[in-house]
């Protein structure tokens, strides 16, 4: 009986350890998602600006 309790205790400790590790990993991943979303917005703005500038330059070219 004591052996069974010891095994259950060890399994529970392992489960809690995994839970804590996954919780920390999840928090880190959420932070990374926020960072990447911000970077994605900045890059999309740069692409939009470049496209607008290119369109403006093309409008200034004489028709052939």
N, C-alpha and C positions, 0 to 999 in steps of 0.2 A: 504494500500500500504506500509506504514512504517513497519507494522507487517511482511509483506512478505519479505521485505528487511532485517529485523532483523533476521528472520528465516533463510534466505539464508546466511547471514553473520555468524550465529552460525554454520550452517552446513559446511560452508567453513572453519571456524576455526577448527572444529572437524576433517575435512578431512586433513587439513594441519598438525594437531597434530598427527593424525594416520600415515601420510606419514613420518614425522620426526621420530616417534618411530620405524616404520618399517625399515627406513633407518639406524638407529643406530643398530637395531637388526641384520640387514643384514651385517653390517660392523663387528659386534662382531662374527657372525657366520663364516664369511670369515676368520677372524683371527684364529678361532678355527679349521677350516679346515686345514689351513697351519700348525698349531701346530700338529694336529693329523697325517697329512701326514708325517711330519718329524719323529714323534714317530714311525709310521708304518715302515718307511725306516730303522730306527735304529733296531727295533725288527726283521725285515726281515733279516737284516745283521747278527744279533745274531743267528737266527735260521739257516742261511746258514753256519755260522762258526761252530755251534754245529753239524750240519749234516756232514760237512767235517771232523771234529775231530772224530766223531763216525765211519764214513766210514774208516778213517785211522786206528782206533783201531781194527775194524773188519778185515781189511786186515792183521793185525799183528797176529791175532789168528791162531793157527794151524788148519788145516783141520781135521775133525774127520772122 
